Amino acid sequence: MMILDQMRAEHQEQLRAIRDDFAGFRREIRSDMLALEERLNGRFARVDARLGELDTKIGDVKSDLMKWSFVFWCGAVAAVAALAGVLRP
C-alpha cells in the first residue's frame, strides 16, 4: 500500500502543477483577449465615425442629383412644349 500511496502523491503533485500551469495560461489568455477587445472597440468606434461622415456625403450627393435631375426634366418638358407649339399648324 505504501508504494501506491507514494505514487498517488507524486501524481497528485504533477496534476496540481499542471492545473496551476493551465490556470496561469487561462489568466494570460483572458488578459490578452481583454486587450484585443479594447483595441477592436476603439477601431470600431473610428469606423462608425467614418461611416457617419460617409452617410452625410452620400446624402449631399443624392440631394445634388435630385436637384439637377429636376432641372433636366423641367428643361426637357419646356423643350417638348416649345416644339409642340412650333409644330402646331
N, C-alpha and C positions, 0 to 999 in steps of 0.2 A: 504493500500500500504506500509505502514511503516514496518509492520511485514515481508512482503515478501522481501523488500529491506534488512532488517536486516538478515533474513535467508540466502538470496543470498550472502551477505557479509561474513557471517560465513562460508558458504560452500566454497566460493572462497578462504578464508584463509586456510581451511583444504586442498583444492585441491592444493593450492600453496605449502603448507608444504609437501604434498605427492609428488608433482613434484620435489621439492628440494631434498627429500629423494631419489627418483629414479635417479636424476641426480648424486648425490653423489655415489650411488650404481654403476651406469654405469661407472663413473670415476674409481672407485675402481676395477671393473672387467676389464676395459681396461688396467690398470696398471698391474694387475695380469697376464693378457694374454700376455702382452709385456714381462714380466719377464719370463713366461713359454716359449715363443717363443725364447728368448735368450738362455735359458737353452737347449732347443731342438736343436737349431742351433749348439751349442757347442758340443753336443753329436753326432749329425750327422757328424760334421767335424771329430771327432775322429773315427767314424765308417768308413767314407770314407778313412781315412788314413790307417786303418787296412785292409780294402778291397784291397787297393793298394798293401800292403805288401803281402796279400794272393795271389793276381794275380801274383806277382813276383815268389812266391814259387811254385805256380801251373805251371808256365812256366818252371821253373827249373826241376820240376819232369817230365813234358812232354818231355823235351829235353833228360833227362836221359833215359826215357823209349824208346824213338826213337833210341837212341844210342845202348842200349842193345838189342832191337829188331833187329836192323841191324846186330849186332854181331851174334845173334842167327841164323838169316836166312842165313847169309854167312856160318856159321858152318854147318847148315843143308844142304845147297847146296853142300858144299865141301864133306860132308859125303855121299850124294847121288851120286855125281860124282865119288868118290872113290869106292863106292860099284858097280857102273855101270862098272867101269874099271876092277874091280876084277872079276866080274861075266861074263864078256865078254869071249867067248871061244877063 
